[in-house]
Amino acid sequence: MSVTDDIKNRLDIVDVISSHTALQKSGSSYKSTCPFHDEKTPSFFVFPERQSWRCFGACATGGDVYSFVMKSRNIGFGEALRLLSEQTGIPLPSKDDNSDYQLVKDLNNSANAFFLEYLMSIRGARTREYLKKRNINQDTLEKFELGLSPSSGESLKTHLINMGYSTEQLASAGLVRNIENGSVRDIFINRLTIPIRNMNGELAGFGARTLSDSMPKYINSPKTIVFDKSRILYGLYLAKQTAVSDGLVVVEGYMDTITAHQNGFTNVVASMGTSLTTAQVSQITKLTDTVTMALDADSAGQQATLRSLESSWNVLQNNPRTGTGASPNLNLQISILPEGQDPDDVIRESPERWLNFTNNSIDAFDYILDAFARQVDVKTPYGKASLVHKLSGFITNIEEPMQQDHYVQILARFLSVNEDTIRASLNRNIRTSIPQRPKIKSDYQDTVSDSAFSKTDSDPIEEYCLASLLQDTTLISVCSNISPDYFFRPEHKEIITQIRNQIDTGHSAVDVNSLNHSLPEDLCNRVQSLLAKKLPSADRKTRILALKNSIVRLEDRYLKGLKTEESNSVYEDG
């Protein structure tokens, strides 16, 4: 937290303002005649919950405790900061002693206060009208701290230099830039300013929307010691609480997020026009297992969308969740919006329609499969091979073996080919065209890294079979004829042997506690890992059929192995 935030949090805006004007309780807020203009009917309100004030009369302005002190005393932000520092007893750091990181944060806060005040001044009337036309209400304006940068190109620079900062320091914060003639100009000129806070709520930088015909439409702060667009999701600090229960919806733009929150969809964040990065996903996985990406249906941009989605898919699949007891893989869903409309358009037109889109999202792999299938003729062998090749990166980048196996089954059914053929093709594509990604340890490997079992290859079919039995113990009745010989991995063979013993002694369900008592520590860890595996959601009938199918496949593999050994034996004897 910066010193400006610390001072602000130590103050009660009601106490500060009541020392200047008499306040009367009015519901959950306070009211008074405005101290900044003459009036008979009170139009000046103070909101304790938001720690803000607002004049609904001639001033048509408002802000926080800093802006009130600045306006009431006709002083700048720096002097207001010093006054409130003395009042709270919180010392201001010396510019000489301040770290570069803290310096940039303080400059951002000073710039933000300047932009906020400028928007609420008479010079911001046209921009406030623009926001009103976009249905951005006052609560939202204050919540997202929207501001305005002047059109002169030197106003912010002059303001901050007058506070004692140097142009070099302003440049390090990404607030000014050098131009060809050697002069220094503000980066944000005649733009709606959008503060960008990190997951902890610290002000890292700014986005800014043009208010004229100038291009580009949006710009961001350049990369600084504090701001890196690839490491921040816009609005995440506001969406954290809702995300835990409702998951996250990822959109592209600032205004999409702002409009969503104003309409009650507080689990919406923005990737700021990029595909999801490893740093962003690491933040997501601390909060939720469910991510929905809202995509434009514009077919002209579908290739770019698919490239972005592939990048997002890969980092989502390969980022372990840092919380406890959850799957390391996220449930990635896609919500397809009407062609030519972005989330902001849809929500403003009909919040219920937006809710319908996000509630009826589809699995990301289904979306990807459909999009790529439209690009080839899947009725021909060449088209089928081409589709498998296009999907290779998506499937092979799934760290979870059972999920990978699940998508192989989907693709095999879609193309009406054998699953083993799909796997052979995937393996060939890996060898010939897809760079190997660094191996990421699974929960099991982290837990029992010294075990000899961790050095063997994974076996998705065996893992699916055991995980199904352990997670729904009543499915034990399906396995009456299963043999431990069907399992190749030694740890799986021992686990199914113990389950087989329970079947033989008349158990009607798998007794996991008894299983753990009968297994060595390494295998108990493996049981816990299988219990935590994320299986495709399905009703009981489907789960039974899937388990039976897995057992048949294990048996077939075992019998084929016996036949191969027999053939080799005959050949060697001959």
Secondary structure, DSSP 8 states (H G I E B T S, - for coil): --HHHHHHHH--HHHHHHTTS--EEETTEEEE--TTS--SS--EEEETTTTEEEE-SSS--EE-HHHHHHHHHT--HHHHHHHHHHHHT-----TTT--HHHHHHHHHHHHHHHHHHHHHSGGGHHHHHHHHHTT--HHHHHHTT-EE--SSSSHHHHHHHHTT--HHHHHHTTSEEE-TTS-EEES--SEEEEEEE-TTS-EEEEEEEESSS-S-SEEE----SS--GGG--BTHHHHHHHHHHH-EEEES-HHHHHHHHHTT-TTEEE-TTS---HHHHHHHTTT-SEEEEEE---GGGHHHHHHHHHHHHHHHHT---SSSSS-SS-EEEEEE--TT--HHHHHHH-HHHHHHHHHT-EEHHHHHHHHHHTTS-TTSHHHHHHHHHHHHHHHHT---HHHHHHHHHHHHHHHT--HHHHHHHHHHHHHHTS--------HHHHHTTT-GGGGS---HHHHHHHHHHHHSGGGGGGGTT--GGG--SHHHHHHHHHHHHHHHTT-SS--HHHHHHHS-HHHHHHHHHHHH-------HHHHHHHHHHHHHHHHHHHHHHHHHHHHHHHHHH-
